[in-house]
């Protein structure tokens, strides 16, 4: 059985713990979360009591020193991921908002569909005065595959129907397009015409509307991780891979601040300018 710890006990940690519990209930049992860690120890203690986790820590270093772990599930804010990944791997500012909160997932989708980025430019803005960071952002990625990707995000839009936390996407290729609309309506168009597919995510006993897709993705991700641990293979969403996505997030902040287009993949990302905007 794989022994894991969860680091970061904020609001989203509950989704991860529900998914780990579901996987632990599969026969034969394959995984157990043996410890929680959060710098606000009382948050970790509350979740440990709710989910029956035996150990609680406030310091990741103490967690790593005391526990025998096969993996760690990091559920902290994106700005702390890199340091925690490095710390856990070694064992075996300005206010920023929408790019860290939402952009990280959209950049990851861009990489999933189109491969790695070659260049990156971005613009950010702040619309709502009560938000202490950027609440709108647009990024343009030129991928090494030749594809061009526009990533748009906004927490300031007033819409007739709010679709959050759904992700809306349009993919265009040489032979057609695929458009994911609100309420998981997928429209695929080719020379032969268009067809519509209901792409609604599955529901679990612990699912809560409107976050079904997000919650199911956590379960799918953790299942994939367990399969890779058993096979001793690197997961698609390894720490190494996630750091590439984080490079795009922080590169977008730099590109927006400096008004430049950045070359991605330089020895020190963000220092080379492909051209000036």
N, C-alpha and C positions, 0 to 999 in steps of 0.2 A: 504494500500500500504506500502511495506517495504522501509525504508529509509536507504541508504547505503553511505559509503564514500570509496574512493579508496586512498590508501597510497602507494606512489611510482609512479612517473610519467616518468620513463625511457622508452626505446624503446618498451618493451613488454606491457606497460600499454594500448597502443592503441588497442591491441587485446581484452583486458578485457572490455574496454569501448564500442567497437563495439558490443560485445556480450551482455552487459547490455542494450545497446540501442535496440538490437533486442528483448530481453525479455520484455523491457518496452513497445514495440509496440504491444505486444499480448493483445487482449481484453479478460477480463478486465485487465487494466494495473496493474502490480503486484509489480513493483520495480522502484525506482528512485535513481540515484546517485546524492546526494545533495552537495557533497563537495569533493575536491581533496586536497591531502597533499603531499608535497615534500620539502625536506630541501633546494632545489634550486627552490625558489618560481616561478621564471620565467617559468620553465618547466611546473609547475602546471597551471599557468595562460594561457599558450599557449594551453594546452589540454582543459582547462575549456572553452576557447573561441571556440575551434573547436567542442566540444561536448555539449555545452550549459549547463555546470555545474555551478550553481549559486555561490558557495563559494570556496575559496582557502585558504590554510594554509601552513605554513612552519614548524610548530611545532605540532606533534601528540597530545601533552598534551592540547594545545589550541583547537585543533579540537574536542577532546573528551569533553572538558569543555563547548564548545559553541553549539555543534550540538546534536540534539536528533536523535540517530542512532539505527537501528535494527541490523546492521552488519557493518563490515569493511572488505574490500577486500585488502589484503596486497600483493603488487606486487614489493617488494624491493628485493635486493640480499639476498641469503640464509643466509648469515652471520648475517643479522639484523632481520631475521624473529622471532627468539626466544624472543628477547627483546621486539619487537613490539607486539607479541602475548600476552606476559605477561602484558604489559602496557595496552593493550585494554581489556584483561580479567579482570584486576584489576579495570577498569572503569565499569563494569556491569558484530704486528703479522707478522706473516709472510704472504707474499703474497700467496694466495690460489686461484686456478683457476678451473681445470676441475672437481674435485669432488664436488665443490659447484655449478658449472654451469650446469653440465650434470649428475654427479653421483647422485644427489638428486632425479632426475626423475627415473633413473634406479634402485636405491634402492627401490623406491616406487613401481615400477613394480614388483620387486622381492617379496616384501611383499604382493602385491595383488594376485600374482599367488601361492605363497608357504607359506604364513603365516609369523610368526615372526622369527627373527634370534636368534640362540643360541650362535654362535661364529662368529668372524669376523677377517680376516687378510687381509692385503693390501700391495701393492707396488706402488710407484709413481715415475715418472721420468720427467725430463725436456729435451726436444730435441731441440726446437727452442730457440736460445739465446735472441730473441727479445720479448719473452713472459715471464712475470715476475712471473710466477708460474708454477706448474706442468702442463704439457700438455698431459701426458699419465698416465694411472692408471689401475691397475687390482685389484679386490677384490674377495675374496672367502668367501662365507657365508655358514655356516651349519645351516639349519633351524630346528626349534623345530619339524617340521613334518618329519624330516629325509632327506629332499631334500638337495642337494648341488647345489649352485648357483655360477656361475662365471660371474662377471660383468667386461667387458672390455670397455675402452673408450680411444679415442685418437683424439687430434686436430693436430697431427704432421704427420699423415699418408699421403703419396702421392699415390693416387689410380687412376686407369684408369677412373672410374666413381665415382664421389663424391655423396653419398646418403644423407648427412646431409640436413635437420634435421630429416630425417627418423630414426626410431629405428629398428634395425635388431635383431631378437630373434630366439632362438631354444629352444623348450620345449620338453623334453623326459619323457615319462611315461611308465608304465608297459605294456600298450596296444598300444603304438605307439608314434608318434612324430608330432609336428607342427612347421613348419619353416616359419617365416615371412621374405621374401627376399626383396630386393630393389624394389621400385615402387609398394609396397603393394601387392606383389604376395605371397599368403599364401598356403603352400603345407602341406597337412595333410596325414600322412602315417600310416596305420594299417596293420594287417595280410592280409586284403582283397585287399591291394594295396594302391596307392596314388591318391589323387585328388587335383586339384588346384582351389583356390578360389580367385577372384579379391576382395581385401579388401580395395579398395580406399575410402578415407573419403569423405563425402559430401562437396560440395562447397557452400559458401554463397556469397551474393553480395559484401561483403567486404573481401573475401578470396584473398590471394595473393600467387602464386606459388613461392617457393616450401613449404610454411608453412601451407598448408591446414589442415593437421592432427592436428597440434598444435592449430590452430585457432578454429577448430571444437571442440577440447577437452575443450577449455575455455568455449564455449557456453554450452556444455553438463554439465560441472562442475557447472556453475552458475545456470542452470536449476535445477540440483539436490539440490543445496543449498536452492533455493527458495521453493522447495517442502518440504524440511526438516524444514525450518522456519515456513511454514504454518502448518505442522503436529506437530511442537514442538518436533522434533526428532534430534538426533545428526547426522550430515552428515558423510558419509564415510571418507571425507577429512577434518575433523574438525581440529582445531588448535592442539588439544591433539594428534590426529593421526599423523599430520605432524611433531610434535616434535619427535615422534618415528623414523621417517625417518631421521630427522636431527641428531639424536643420531648416526645413522649409518654413516652419512657423517663425523662428527667430530671424531667418533671412528675410521674410516678408516685413517684419518690423524694421529691419535695417534698410531695406529697399525703399519703404515708404518714408522713413525719416530722412534719407539722403537724396531721394528723388532720382534713383538710378535703377538700371537693370543689372542684376547680379548674375555672375556665372556660378552655377551649382557644381559642387564636386571638387572645388579647388582645395589644396592642402589645408587652407584655413578659410572655411566657407564665408563668403560675403566680402572678402577683401578685393576680389577681382571684379571689375566692372565690365560687363559685356558692351554696354553703350550707355550713354546718358539719356534720361527721359526728358 
